Amino acid sequence: MPRYRPPTTPGSKFITPDGHARLSGELGQLWRVERPQVTLTVSEAAAQGDRSENAEYTYGKRRLREIDRRVRLLRKRLEGMVVVDKAPADRQRVFFGAWVTLEDDAGVETRHRIVGPDEFDLAPGYISMDAPLARSLLGKRLDDEVSVLTPKGERTWVITEVRYDTP
């Protein structure tokens, strides 16, 4: 079986200022703090001699590869990012960065913020703009009905609030 994997399509290039600051901070932490520490540890372990049985050397090199891999990914993603820091002119419609309150048929309300694919794990309630629910919400107005096909069947919500500040 071949090892070829078709290239995955990268997520959207939009990010909130908070998400950009978090990713930039992680990149700085990895590059300026962790990598020099691990490099020093690996060089000290290498100076001890036999590298084949040196756990500090082996695990240090592995950690160095992990750091380098993450640094490459963060640099590549941050390179083309578009920071969306302004609310749209029409605040009644759902766009990137909006906090949207939805009410289902049972009257249960949920609040979601539409963010970029690199930051949806930041906090509870954040959903990626590439997710089916977010795609169906984008461009909708207050009091519009939204239907999404979920694994449990089709679900319907009504947009009860659209905000562009922190809830």
N, C-alpha and C positions, 0 to 999 in steps of 0.2 A: 504494500500500500504506500503510495507516495506521500511525502511529507508536505507537499505544496498546500498552502492555505490561501484561498483568494483574499486579496486585501479587503479589510473592513472599511466601510465608509466612516470617516471621522464624524463626530457629532457636530452640532452647530457651533459656530465661532463666536457666539454672544456670551457675555459674562457680566455679572453685576460687579460694582466696585468692591463689595465685601469679598466675593469669590476671587477676584483678581488679587486682592491683597493677601488672601489666605494662600493661594497658590504661589505667589511671589515670595511670601514668607517661608513657605516650605522649601522652595528652591534655595533661598538664601541659607536656611538652616542646614540643609543637606550639603551644600557646596562649601560654605565657609566654616561650619562647625564640625559636623559629623565626619565628612570625608577626610579632613586633615587628622582628626583623632584616629580614625581607622587606619589611615596610611601610616601613621606613627607606630601604631600597635603592630601592623604587619611587618614593618621594617625591623622593629625590635625582635619580633618572633623569628624573622628570617636570619637575623644575626646570631641566633642561638645554635644554628647548625642544621641538623637533619630535618628537612622540611616535610618528609613523607610521613613522619609520625608526630608532627607538631600541630596540635589541634588549634592553637591560637592563630597560627599562620593560615591553616586551611579555612577556618571559619571567618577569619579576617578578610581573606581574599574573596570569599563568597559574599560577605557583607559589602565589600567594595564594589563588586559587580552589581549587587542590588541597588546601591546608591547611584552608581553611574547610569544604570538603566532608568531609574526614576528621574534623574536629572535630565537625561536626554528627552524623556517623554514630556516633562514639564516645560523645558525650553521650546520644544516643538509646538506644544499646545499654546503657550503664552505668546509665541511669535506672531501668530495671526489673529489673536483675540481682538474682539471689538467690545470695549467696555461701554455698557449702556448705563449712563448715570442720570439721564433726564426722563421725566415722565412724559408721555405723549400728550398732544394737545387735547385729544378727546379722552377724558378720564372716565367715561362711562363704558368704554370698550376695553376688552381684555387684550393686553399686549405683553411683551416680555417684561418681567420684573413685577407684574401685578400680583397682589394678594387677592384671591378670589374665594368668596364664601359660596358654597354650594349647598342646596337642600335637596335631599332625595324624596322619593314618594312617601316614605315613612315619617318625614319631617325632621330627620336627623341632619344637622348641619356639620359640614367639614370645611376647613380653611386650607388652601393651598397657595404656594407662591411658585410662579412659573420662572424657572431659572435655567441656566445653561447645563449641559450634560456633565460638566466638570465639577459642579457644585451642588447637585441635588441631594447629596448625602450630608450636607452641612448641618441641617437641622430638621426636626420633624415638620412635615407639611410641605417641604420643598419637593417639587416634581420637575423633571427635565422637560424642556420644551419639545423634545423629541418623543415624549411618551404619548400614547394614544389619547389620554384624557386632556393633556395640555394642547395637543394639536387640534382637538375638537373645540377647545375653549378659545383659542386665539382668534381674535376678530369679532367675537360675540359681544353682545351688549348686556347691560343690566336687565334682568327679568327674562332673558332668553332661555330656552330649553336646550339641553345638550344630551345627546344619547351616545353611549360608547358600548361597543361589544366587549364584554369581559369574559373570562373563563366560566363564570356562573350564568352567563346569558347577557342580554342587553339591559343596561341600566340607564336610567334617566335622571338628570339633575336640573334644577333651576338655579340660575345665577342670582343670588340675593344681594351680593355686595362686591364691588370692585374698588380696591384701594391701591395706591402706589407709594405708601409710606409703611413703616413698620406697624404691625397690628397692636 
